[in-house]
Amino acid sequence: MRIICLQENLKRGLNTVGHITTKNINLPILNNILIKAEKGNIELVSTNLEIGVVHQLRGKAESDGEFTVDSKLITEYVNLLKGNEKIKLEEKDGELKLECGSYKTKIKGEPAKDFPLIPVIAKDNYFSCQIEDFRKALTGVIFSVSTSENRVELTGVLFSFLKNKLSLAATDSYRLAESSIEVINKGCDEDIKIIVPAKTVQEFLRILNNLDINSLETGTEVKIYIADNQILLTVDSVDLISRLINGHYPDYKQIIPTQSQTEILVERQELIRAVKASALFSKTGINDVSLKFSKNKIIVSAFSGASGESRVEIEADTSDGENEITVNYRYLIDGLNNIDGELVKIKVLNSNTPCVLKTAQESGYLYIIMPIRQ
């Protein structure tokens, strides 16, 4: 195997695939990146057996072959080289020779035959969507995923495909986030519901966040392919394939309140500041802050016998009389940070039912927090 590419291209590719490599005593090759040249195409591949990432590397393949090297070692070395220099990579006698200007090195590796196979999903029927829409939708729900293994289905994000709409939902039983976006349906006739592991969502989010949007070809989209117990997410030169979570996701629609007694419109940043100030005096382990709604104002308060108390009054547009609710301030801040725009709409029925947060303008985002009952 002999290939030539620019340092900046190799650096970007290694940083893309190297993040999921993992140390495994029983299978040490999982700490390696597979470099593969075949029929003029160059691929960088990594896997942790749950997730696989394939990056199509821009460069010239002078001869075919494949070899694996330690992910951390090659990534750190390539990151130190000059960005506008050409790099020559050649596998010979169980080593990867790397030349870049006056830098020459040999990295010991392992044969590619021992590297786990990455499953292949047929790229026939799929859903596609805008990169930024998908990125915002994932960001808006991932923080609500459960970290407890007691209910494994809640450790993932529910993807619900309904014709030309994709709804993403995540809950840890204390709060719930739902985000909906438009998708283009390419040949998928039936509605589909799958549970995607949180680690998979986080890894694809990292890939999207590291994309240089300005360098992408016009019309570049995210494509989503679904097969038996697997999902393939592709964008630009990157393919990410992952196992799905087996299980039945709860019917979360049942807990979304259908009516409210009080609706509040308030400046988002003002509310965040007031909540953070009062949160300093919330009870340790409970993280409680109270929101009292009355005519044209919200009173945000917290009390702790150990530290003291806080009371902040902010202006707001309210309707239908007084109301009050106590919530976990961490959950409230998470929701407020993921709502677009300067204004947020809050809907409350009473102190014993979930409160709903939305954008001031109707959008595809919804956030619900369960109350702390006094």
C-alpha positions as CSV (number, residue, x, y, z in Angstrom):
1,M,0.0,0.0,0.0
2,R,1.3,3.4,-1.0
3,I,-0.7,6.6,-0.8
4,I,-0.1,10.4,-1.0
5,C,-2.3,13.1,0.6
6,L,-2.2,16.5,2.2
7,Q,-1.5,16.7,5.9
8,E,-4.7,18.7,6.6
9,N,-6.8,16.0,4.9
10,L,-5.1,13.2,6.8
11,K,-5.4,15.1,10.0
12,R,-9.1,15.8,9.5
13,G,-9.7,12.1,8.7
14,L,-7.8,10.7,11.7
15,N,-9.5,13.1,14.1
16,T,-12.9,12.0,12.6
17,V,-12.5,8.3,13.0
18,G,-10.1,8.1,15.9
19,H,-12.5,9.3,18.5
20,I,-14.2,5.9,19.0
21,T,-11.1,3.7,19.1
22,T,-11.0,2.0,22.5
23,K,-8.6,0.0,24.6
24,N,-9.7,-3.6,24.8
25,I,-7.5,-6.2,26.5
26,N,-9.2,-9.1,24.7
27,L,-9.1,-7.3,21.3
28,P,-6.2,-4.8,21.3
29,I,-6.6,-4.1,17.6
30,L,-9.7,-2.0,18.4
31,N,-7.2,0.7,19.5
32,N,-6.0,0.9,15.9
33,I,-7.2,2.8,12.8
34,L,-7.4,0.8,9.5
35,I,-5.9,2.6,6.5
36,K,-7.2,1.0,3.3
37,A,-6.5,1.8,-0.4
38,E,-8.5,0.0,-3.0
39,K,-9.3,0.8,-6.6
40,G,-8.2,4.4,-6.2
41,N,-10.2,5.0,-3.0
42,I,-8.6,5.6,0.3
43,E,-10.5,4.9,3.6
44,L,-9.8,5.4,7.2
45,V,-11.8,3.0,9.4
46,S,-12.3,2.6,13.2
47,T,-14.7,0.6,15.4
48,N,-15.5,-0.2,19.0
49,L,-17.8,-3.1,17.9
50,E,-20.9,-1.0,18.6
51,I,-20.1,1.9,16.3
52,G,-18.1,2.0,13.1
53,V,-16.8,5.1,11.4
54,V,-15.5,5.2,7.8
55,H,-13.9,8.3,6.3
56,Q,-13.2,8.7,2.6
57,L,-9.8,10.3,2.5
58,R,-8.9,12.7,-0.3
59,G,-5.6,11.7,-1.8
60,K,-3.8,9.5,-4.4
61,A,-3.5,5.7,-4.0
62,E,-0.4,4.6,-5.9
63,S,-0.8,1.0,-4.9
64,D,-3.6,-0.9,-3.1
65,G,-3.4,-2.5,0.3
66,E,-4.5,-2.1,4.0
67,F,-2.8,-1.9,7.3
68,T,-3.7,-0.9,10.9
69,V,-1.7,1.4,13.3
70,D,-2.3,2.8,16.8
71,S,-4.9,5.6,16.6
72,K,-3.4,7.9,19.2
73,L,0.2,7.6,18.0
74,I,-0.5,8.4,14.3
75,T,-3.0,11.1,15.1
76,E,-0.7,13.0,17.5
77,Y,2.2,12.7,15.0
78,V,0.3,13.9,12.0
79,N,-1.2,16.8,14.0
80,L,2.4,18.1,14.5
81,L,3.2,18.2,10.8
82,K,2.7,21.3,8.5
83,G,-0.7,21.7,7.1
84,N,0.2,22.4,3.5
85,E,2.7,19.6,3.1
86,K,2.2,16.3,1.2
87,I,2.4,13.1,3.2
88,K,3.6,9.8,1.8
89,L,2.3,6.7,3.5
90,E,3.7,3.2,2.6
91,E,3.2,-0.1,4.4
92,K,6.3,-2.4,4.3
93,D,7.4,-5.3,6.5
94,G,4.8,-4.8,9.2
95,E,5.5,-1.0,9.5
96,L,3.9,2.1,8.2
97,K,6.5,4.5,6.7
98,L,5.5,8.1,6.8
99,E,7.3,10.9,5.1
100,C,6.4,14.6,5.2
101,G,9.2,17.1,4.2
102,S,12.1,16.5,6.6
103,Y,10.0,14.4,8.9
104,K,10.3,10.6,8.4
105,T,9.0,7.9,10.7
106,K,8.1,4.3,10.9
107,I,5.1,3.2,13.0
108,K,4.7,-0.5,13.9
109,G,1.2,-1.9,13.3
110,E,-0.9,-5.0,12.9
111,P,-2.2,-6.8,9.7
112,A,-5.6,-5.7,8.5
113,K,-6.9,-9.3,8.5
114,D,-7.3,-9.1,12.3
115,F,-9.4,-6.0,12.1
116,P,-13.2,-6.5,12.7
117,L,-15.4,-6.2,9.6
118,I,-17.6,-3.2,9.4
119,P,-21.2,-4.2,8.4
120,V,-22.5,-3.1,5.0
121,I,-25.9,-1.6,4.7
122,A,-27.4,-1.3,1.3
123,K,-27.8,2.3,0.2
124,D,-31.2,2.0,-1.4
125,N,-34.1,3.5,0.5
126,Y,-33.2,6.4,2.9
127,F,-34.3,9.6,4.5
128,S,-32.4,12.8,4.0
129,C,-32.4,16.2,5.8
130,Q,-30.5,19.5,6.1
131,I,-27.3,19.2,8.1
132,E,-28.1,22.2,10.4
133,D,-31.7,21.0,11.0
134,F,-30.5,17.6,12.0
135,R,-27.7,19.0,14.2
136,K,-30.0,21.3,16.1
137,A,-32.6,18.5,16.5
138,L,-30.0,16.1,18.0
139,T,-28.6,18.8,20.3
140,G,-32.0,19.6,21.5
141,V,-32.8,16.1,22.8
142,I,-29.6,14.3,23.6
143,F,-29.1,15.8,27.1
144,S,-32.5,14.3,28.2
145,V,-31.4,10.7,27.6
146,S,-31.3,8.5,30.7
147,T,-27.9,7.4,32.1
148,S,-29.4,4.5,34.1
149,E,-29.1,1.0,32.7
150,N,-32.3,-0.1,34.5
151,R,-34.4,0.8,31.5
152,V,-32.0,0.3,28.5
153,E,-34.6,1.7,26.0
154,L,-34.3,5.1,27.7
155,T,-30.6,5.2,27.2
156,G,-31.2,6.1,23.5
157,V,-33.0,8.6,21.4
158,L,-36.3,7.5,19.7
159,F,-36.3,8.2,16.0
160,S,-39.9,8.3,14.6
161,F,-40.2,8.5,10.8
162,L,-43.6,9.5,9.6
163,K,-43.7,10.1,5.8
164,N,-41.7,13.3,5.4
165,K,-41.3,14.1,9.1
166,L,-38.7,12.9,11.7
167,S,-39.5,13.3,15.4
168,L,-36.6,12.8,17.9
169,A,-37.5,12.2,21.6
170,A,-35.5,11.5,24.7
171,T,-36.5,11.2,28.4
172,D,-35.0,10.1,31.7
173,S,-38.5,10.0,33.3
174,Y,-37.9,13.4,35.0
175,R,-37.9,15.5,31.8
176,L,-38.6,15.0,28.1
177,A,-37.4,16.7,25.0
178,E,-38.9,16.3,21.5
179,S,-37.7,17.9,18.3
180,S,-39.3,17.5,14.9
181,I,-37.8,18.3,11.4
182,E,-38.7,17.8,7.8
183,V,-37.1,15.0,5.9
184,I,-37.2,13.8,2.3
185,N,-38.4,10.2,2.0
186,K,-36.5,8.2,-0.7
187,G,-38.5,5.0,-1.1
188,C,-39.4,4.2,2.6
189,D,-43.1,3.2,2.4
190,E,-43.9,2.5,6.1
191,D,-43.6,4.4,9.3
192,I,-40.4,3.5,11.2
193,K,-39.5,3.8,14.9
194,I,-36.0,2.9,16.1
195,I,-34.0,3.6,19.3
196,V,-30.5,4.9,18.6
197,P,-27.9,4.7,21.4
198,A,-26.9,8.0,23.0
199,K,-23.2,7.3,22.3
200,T,-24.1,7.0,18.6
201,V,-26.0,10.3,18.6
202,Q,-23.1,12.0,20.5
203,E,-20.5,10.7,18.1
204,F,-22.5,11.8,15.0
205,L,-23.1,15.2,16.6
206,R,-19.3,15.5,17.1
207,I,-18.8,14.8,13.4
208,L,-21.4,17.4,12.4
209,N,-20.0,20.0,14.7
210,N,-16.5,19.5,13.2
211,L,-17.7,19.8,9.6
212,D,-16.4,22.8,7.7
213,I,-19.8,23.8,6.3
214,N,-18.3,26.4,3.8
215,S,-16.1,23.7,2.2
216,L,-19.1,21.3,1.5
217,E,-20.6,20.9,-1.9
218,T,-23.9,22.7,-2.4
219,G,-26.8,20.5,-1.4
220,T,-24.8,18.3,0.9
221,E,-27.3,16.6,3.3
222,V,-27.4,14.0,6.0
223,K,-28.7,10.6,4.8
224,I,-30.2,8.0,7.1
225,Y,-30.3,4.4,6.1
226,I,-32.0,1.8,8.3
227,A,-31.5,-2.0,8.2
228,D,-32.2,-4.9,10.6
229,N,-31.1,-3.6,14.0
230,Q,-28.6,-1.1,12.4
231,I,-28.5,2.5,11.3
232,L,-26.2,4.2,8.9
233,L,-25.7,7.9,9.0
234,T,-23.8,9.6,6.2
235,V,-22.6,13.2,5.6
236,D,-20.0,14.4,3.2
237,S,-17.1,11.9,3.3
238,V,-18.1,10.2,6.5
239,D,-20.2,7.0,7.2
240,L,-21.2,6.1,10.7
241,I,-22.9,2.7,11.3
242,S,-24.3,1.6,14.6
243,R,-26.3,-1.1,16.3
244,L,-29.8,-0.1,17.5
245,I,-31.3,-0.6,21.0
246,N,-33.8,-3.5,21.2
247,G,-36.8,-2.6,23.3
248,H,-40.1,-0.8,23.4
249,Y,-39.9,2.9,23.9
250,P,-42.7,4.2,26.2
251,D,-45.6,6.2,24.7
252,Y,-44.3,9.5,25.9
253,K,-47.2,11.4,24.1
254,Q,-49.4,10.4,27.1
255,I,-47.5,12.6,29.5
256,I,-47.6,15.8,27.3
257,P,-50.2,18.1,28.9
258,T,-53.1,18.9,26.6
259,Q,-54.3,21.9,28.5
260,S,-52.9,24.6,30.8
261,Q,-54.2,27.1,33.3
262,T,-51.4,29.7,32.9
263,E,-49.3,30.7,29.9
264,I,-46.2,32.8,30.4
265,L,-44.1,34.6,27.9
266,V,-40.7,35.7,29.3
267,E,-37.3,36.8,28.1
268,R,-35.2,33.6,28.0
269,Q,-31.9,35.1,29.2
270,E,-33.6,37.0,32.1
271,L,-35.2,33.8,33.3
272,I,-31.9,31.8,33.0
273,R,-30.1,34.5,35.1
274,A,-32.8,34.5,37.7
275,V,-32.9,30.7,38.0
276,K,-29.1,30.5,38.3
277,A,-29.1,33.2,41.1
278,S,-31.8,31.4,43.1
279,A,-30.2,28.0,42.4
280,L,-27.3,28.9,44.6
281,F,-29.6,28.6,47.5
282,S,-31.4,25.4,46.4
283,K,-31.3,22.3,48.6
284,T,-28.4,20.0,48.0
285,G,-29.4,16.9,46.1
286,I,-32.9,18.3,45.4
287,N,-31.9,21.3,43.2
288,D,-35.3,22.9,43.8
289,V,-36.4,26.3,42.6
290,S,-39.9,27.6,42.8
291,L,-41.6,29.7,40.0
292,K,-44.6,31.7,41.0
293,F,-46.6,33.3,38.2
294,S,-48.8,36.3,38.8
295,K,-49.9,39.3,36.8
296,N,-47.0,40.4,34.5
297,K,-44.3,38.9,36.6
298,I,-42.5,35.7,37.7
299,I,-41.0,35.3,41.1
300,V,-38.1,32.8,41.1
301,S,-37.1,31.7,44.6
302,A,-35.2,29.0,46.6
303,F,-34.5,28.3,50.3
304,S,-32.0,26.3,52.1
305,G,-31.6,26.0,55.8
306,A,-27.8,25.6,55.3
307,S,-27.1,28.6,53.0
308,G,-30.0,31.0,53.0
309,E,-32.6,32.1,50.5
310,S,-33.1,34.0,47.2
311,R,-36.0,35.8,45.6
312,V,-35.8,37.3,42.1
313,E,-38.7,39.1,40.4
314,I,-38.7,39.4,36.6
315,E,-41.2,40.9,34.1
316,A,-43.3,38.5,32.0
317,D,-46.5,38.4,30.0
318,T,-48.9,36.1,31.9
319,S,-52.5,34.9,31.4
320,D,-55.3,33.4,33.5
321,G,-54.3,34.2,37.0
322,E,-51.7,33.0,39.5
323,N,-50.0,29.7,39.5
324,E,-46.9,28.1,41.0
325,I,-44.5,25.1,40.3
326,T,-41.3,23.8,41.8
327,V,-38.8,22.1,39.5
328,N,-35.2,20.9,39.4
329,Y,-33.2,24.0,38.3
330,R,-30.7,21.9,36.3
331,Y,-33.4,20.4,34.1
332,L,-35.0,23.9,33.7
333,I,-31.6,25.4,32.6
334,D,-31.0,22.6,30.1
335,G,-34.4,23.3,28.5
336,L,-33.9,27.0,28.4
337,N,-30.4,26.7,26.8
338,N,-31.8,24.6,23.9
339,I,-34.7,26.9,23.0
340,D,-34.1,29.2,20.1
341,G,-35.0,32.9,20.2
342,E,-35.1,35.6,22.8
343,L,-38.5,34.6,24.3
344,V,-39.7,31.4,25.8
345,K,-43.3,30.3,26.3
346,I,-44.1,28.3,29.5
347,K,-47.4,26.5,30.0
348,V,-48.5,25.3,33.5
349,L,-51.7,23.5,34.6
350,N,-50.9,23.2,38.4
351,S,-48.1,22.4,40.8
352,N,-48.6,18.6,40.4
353,T,-48.4,18.3,36.6
354,P,-45.5,18.7,34.1
355,C,-44.8,22.2,32.8
356,V,-44.1,22.7,29.1
357,L,-41.5,24.9,27.5
358,K,-41.7,26.0,23.9
359,T,-40.3,28.7,21.6
360,A,-42.4,31.9,21.4
361,Q,-42.9,31.2,17.7
362,E,-44.4,27.7,17.1
363,S,-41.6,25.4,16.1
364,G,-40.8,21.7,16.2
365,Y,-39.3,21.8,19.7
366,L,-41.0,20.8,23.0
367,Y,-39.5,20.4,26.5
368,I,-41.3,19.0,29.5
369,I,-40.2,19.0,33.2
370,M,-41.8,16.9,35.9
371,P,-42.5,19.0,39.1
372,I,-41.0,18.5,42.5
373,R,-43.9,17.8,44.8
374,Q,-43.7,19.7,48.0
